[in-house]
């Protein structure tokens, strides 16, 4: 790649992708997200083969586009030009599927990002993690710990809540900000940062925690419609989740009674939820049990059957 970021990166990437598609032989094109759709769509028309659009998020609602109207307009224009002509579309939540149907009259197949069954993965002990065995241990994880995901408020909540430790595992735009905040608030002995890692290793940390946090704010449509991977990781690990009131996340938590929903993402509300779990062992154990029960059907082994069925039907016609 001649360019590594910005408009020229995406333009050059799609040119290279288009040329690659033209010069190679295959039976099917799968475009993952809007930034690969233009090249995939044009190539599929020229070569007269099927195209599958796998929309991992509501791309034009990304927070990174909130204050970049021209960039958002470019992506939205590409979407509006191509989407009405698509025949095979995946997405990751019912809310995104409804939004696309409202805009383009096409209802995508919904395949949630459920986690694999993790019953064979062994949790770390508190001794191995070097955390206080008497404190409530929380985890905040993900490969996109970015703006408006509640990390700053979570650090402040830890500051005002006693007998609580926190693991922050993963990567993202605000990790450096969170580290500075932890140092400024003298929380280095209670908040541990761990770099991103393969899923099997990550789940050892997740399963060692008492509860997980998913704190996306309702600042953009992409977050509002999201079903974060970490939510299903927490369920797979058999731990409850503390989360905000976004519709898709709330639906999963309420239907399975596997967590606490807070009305707004503030340090005070997060602290209240933490204290509720810390001081009520019966509640904590009930929510853990419910997460284990939910993991028996909210797993990738079940959810992936939709993908297999989708492609079986599609490939019958090739």
C-alpha positions in Angstrom: 0.0 0.0 0.0 1.3 3.4 -1.0 -0.8 5.1 1.7 -1.5 4.0 5.2 -4.4 6.2 6.3 -7.1 8.6 5.2 -9.0 9.0 1.9 -6.0 8.0 -0.3 -5.6 4.8 1.6 -9.2 3.7 1.0 -9.1 4.9 -2.6 -5.9 3.0 -3.4 -7.0 0.0 -1.4 -10.2 -0.3 -3.5 -8.3 0.1 -6.7 -5.9 -2.7 -5.8 -8.8 -4.9 -4.5 -10.7 -4.3 -7.8 -7.7 -5.3 -9.9 -7.1 -8.4 -7.8 -10.7 -9.5 -8.2 -10.5 -9.0 -11.9 -7.3 -11.0 -12.4 -8.2 -14.0 -10.2 -10.8 -16.8 -10.6 -13.3 -17.6 -7.9 -17.0 -18.4 -7.5 -18.1 -15.8 -4.9 -17.1 -12.4 -3.5 -17.7 -11.6 0.1 -17.3 -7.9 1.0 -16.7 -7.3 4.7 -18.0 -3.8 5.6 -18.5 -0.8 3.4 -14.8 -0.1 2.9 -14.6 -3.2 0.6 -18.0 -3.0 -1.0 -17.3 -0.7 -4.0 -14.6 -2.9 -5.4 -16.5 -6.1 -4.7 -19.7 -4.8 -6.2 -18.1 -3.6 -9.5 -16.1 -6.8 -9.9 -19.1 -9.0 -9.2 -21.1 -7.2 -12.0 -18.2 -7.5 -14.5 -17.6 -11.1 -13.7 -21.3 -11.9 -13.2 -20.8 -13.8 -10.0 -22.6 -13.5 -6.6 -21.7 -10.9 -4.0 -22.3 -11.3 -0.3 -22.2 -8.1 1.8 -21.2 -8.8 5.4 -21.9 -5.6 7.3 -20.2 -5.9 10.7 -21.6 -2.6 11.9 -23.7 0.3 10.9 -20.7 1.8 9.1 -22.1 5.3 8.3 -23.0 5.7 12.0 -19.5 5.3 13.2 -18.4 7.8 15.9 -15.3 8.6 13.9 -17.6 10.1 11.2 -19.7 12.3 13.6 -17.7 15.4 13.0 -16.5 14.6 9.4 -19.6 15.4 7.3 -17.8 15.2 3.9 -16.2 11.8 4.7 -19.6 10.5 6.0 -21.2 11.8 2.8 -18.8 9.9 0.6 -19.4 6.6 2.4 -23.1 7.2 2.5 -23.2 7.9 -1.2 -21.4 4.6 -1.9 -23.8 2.8 0.3 -26.9 4.4 -1.3 -25.6 3.7 -4.8 -25.0 0.0 -4.1 -27.2 -1.3 -1.3 -30.5 -1.3 -3.2 -28.9 -3.7 -5.7 -27.7 -6.3 -3.2 -29.3 -9.7 -2.9 -27.3 -11.4 -0.1 -26.6 -9.4 3.0 -25.5 -10.3 6.6 -25.4 -8.0 9.6 -24.9 -8.4 13.3 -28.0 -7.1 15.1 -31.8 -6.8 14.6 -31.6 -3.0 15.0 -29.1 -2.7 12.1 -31.2 -5.0 10.0 -34.3 -2.9 10.6 -32.4 0.3 9.8 -31.2 -1.1 6.5 -34.7 -2.3 5.7 -36.1 1.1 6.4 -33.5 2.8 4.2 -33.3 0.4 1.3 -36.1 -2.1 1.6 -33.7 -5.0 2.1 -33.7 -7.0 5.4 -30.3 -8.6 6.0 -29.8 -12.0 7.7 -28.8 -11.4 11.3 -25.8 -13.4 12.6 -24.8 -12.2 16.1 -21.1 -12.2 17.1 -21.6 -14.9 19.7 -18.5 -16.4 21.3 -17.4 -20.0 21.1 -18.1 -22.3 24.0 -15.3 -21.8 26.5 -16.0 -24.5 29.1 -12.6 -26.1 28.4 -10.7 -22.9 29.1 -9.3 -22.6 32.6 -9.5 -19.3 34.5 -6.4 -17.7 36.1 -6.3 -17.8 39.9 -6.2 -14.6 41.9 -2.6 -15.5 42.9 -1.6 -15.8 39.2 -3.2 -12.4 38.5 -1.7 -10.9 41.7 -5.0 -9.3 42.7 -6.6 -9.0 46.1 -8.6 -12.2 46.6 -11.1 -10.4 48.9 -12.0 -7.7 46.3 -14.6 -7.9 43.5 -12.7 -8.4 40.3 -14.0 -6.7 37.1 -12.9 -6.9 33.5 -13.3 -4.3 30.7 -12.1 -5.8 27.4 -12.0 -5.4 23.7 -9.9 -4.6 20.6 -11.8 -1.3 20.2 -11.6 0.4 23.6 -12.2 3.8 21.9 -14.0 7.1 22.5 -17.5 7.0 24.0 -17.1 3.5 25.4 -17.2 4.5 29.0 -13.6 3.8 30.0 -13.0 7.2 31.6 -16.1 7.0 33.7 -15.2 3.4 34.7 -11.8 4.6 36.1 -13.5 7.3 38.1 -16.0 4.7 39.4 -13.1 2.5 40.6 -11.7 5.5 42.4 -14.9 6.0 44.5 -15.6 2.3 45.1 -13.7 0.3 47.7 -12.7 -3.3 47.6 -12.8 -3.5 43.8 -10.1 -4.4 41.2 -10.2 -3.9 37.5 -8.5 -5.6 34.5 -8.5 -3.6 31.3 -7.5 -6.1 28.5 -7.2 -5.2 24.9 -6.4 -2.2 22.7 -7.9 1.0 21.4 -7.7 4.8 20.9 -8.2 5.7 24.6 -5.9 3.2 26.3 -3.2 5.8 26.7 -5.7 8.3 28.1 -7.0 5.7 30.6 -3.4 4.9 31.7 -2.8 8.6 32.4 -6.0 8.8 34.4 -5.1 5.7 36.4 -1.8 7.2 37.3 -3.3 10.6 38.1 -5.8 9.0 40.5 -3.2 6.7 42.1 -5.0 3.5 41.1 -2.1 1.6 39.7 -2.5 -1.0 42.5 -6.1 -1.7 41.6 -6.3 -1.3 37.8 -4.2 -3.6 35.6 -3.7 -3.0 31.9 -3.0 -6.1 29.7 -2.3 -6.0 26.0 -4.6 -7.6 23.4 -4.1 -11.4 22.9 -5.6 -14.4 21.1 -9.2 -15.2 22.2 -8.3 -18.4 24.1 -5.8 -16.5 26.2 -8.2 -13.6 26.7 -10.9 -15.8 28.0 -8.6 -17.0 30.9 -8.7 -13.5 32.2 -12.5 -13.1 31.5 -13.3 -16.3 33.3 -11.3 -15.2 36.3 -13.4 -12.0 36.8 -16.6 -11.7 38.8 -18.3 -9.4 36.3 -17.6 -7.7 33.0 -18.4 -4.2 31.7 -19.9 -3.0 28.4 -20.3 0.8 28.6 -21.0 2.1 25.1 -22.7 5.5 25.1 -25.7 6.4 22.9 -23.7 9.0 21.0 -24.1 7.5 17.5 -26.2 5.0 15.6 -23.4 2.4 15.4 -23.1 2.2 19.1 -26.9 2.4 19.7 -27.4 -0.6 17.4 -24.4 -2.6 18.5 -24.1 -6.0 20.1 -20.5 -6.0 21.3 -18.4 -9.2 21.1 -17.4 -8.7 24.7 -21.0 -9.1 25.8 -21.0 -12.6 24.5 -17.5 -13.2 25.8 -18.8 -12.4 29.3 -21.8 -14.8 28.8 -19.5 -17.5 27.5 -17.3 -17.0 30.6 -20.3 -17.3 32.9 -20.0 -13.9 34.4 -22.6 -11.1 34.6 -22.4 -7.8 32.7 -22.8 -4.2 33.9 -24.0 -2.3 30.9 -25.9 0.8 29.7 -29.4 0.8 28.3 -28.7 0.4 24.5 -31.6 -1.6 23.0 -29.8 -4.6 21.6 -27.6 -5.1 24.7 -30.5 -4.5 27.1 -32.6 -7.1 25.2 -30.0 -9.8 25.7 -29.4 -9.0 29.4 -33.1 -8.7 30.3 -34.2 -11.8 28.4 -31.5 -13.8 30.2 -31.4 -11.9 33.5 -27.6 -12.0 33.3 -26.5 -8.5 34.4 -27.3 -5.0 35.7 -28.5 -2.3 33.4 -27.6 1.3 34.5 -29.6 4.3 33.3 -26.6 6.4 32.2 -22.9 6.0 31.8 -21.6 8.0 34.7 -19.1 7.1 37.5 -21.8 7.3 40.1 -24.1 4.8 38.3 -21.3 2.4 37.5 -20.2 2.5 41.1 -23.8 1.8 42.3 -23.9 -1.3 40.1 -20.5 -2.5 41.3 -21.5 -2.1 44.9 -24.7 -4.0 44.3 -22.7 -7.0 43.1 -19.9 -6.6 45.7 -22.3 -6.5 48.6 -24.9 -9.0 47.5 -23.3 -12.5 47.0 -26.7 -14.1 46.3 -27.4 -11.7 43.5 -23.9 -12.1 42.0 -24.2 -15.9 42.1 -27.7 -15.8 40.5 -26.5 -13.7 37.6 -23.4 -15.9 37.2 -25.7 -19.0 37.0 -27.9 -17.2 34.5 -25.0 -16.4 32.3 -23.9 -20.0 32.3 -27.4 -21.0 31.3 -27.5 -18.4 28.5 -24.1 -19.6 27.2 -25.7 -22.9 26.4 -27.6 -21.4 23.5 -25.9 -18.0 22.9 -22.7 -19.5 21.4 -21.0 -19.5 18.0 -21.6 -23.3 17.7 -25.3 -22.5 17.4 -25.2 -19.1 15.7 -22.8 -20.3 12.9 -25.6 -22.7 11.7 -27.2 -19.6 10.1 -24.1 -18.9 8.1 -23.7 -22.5 7.0 -27.4 -22.6 5.9 -27.1 -19.3 4.1 -24.1 -20.4 2.1 -25.5 -23.9 1.4 -28.6 -22.3 -0.2 -26.5 -19.7 -2.1 -24.0 -22.2 -3.5 -26.8 -24.5 -4.7 -27.4 -21.9 -7.4 -23.8 -21.5 -8.5 
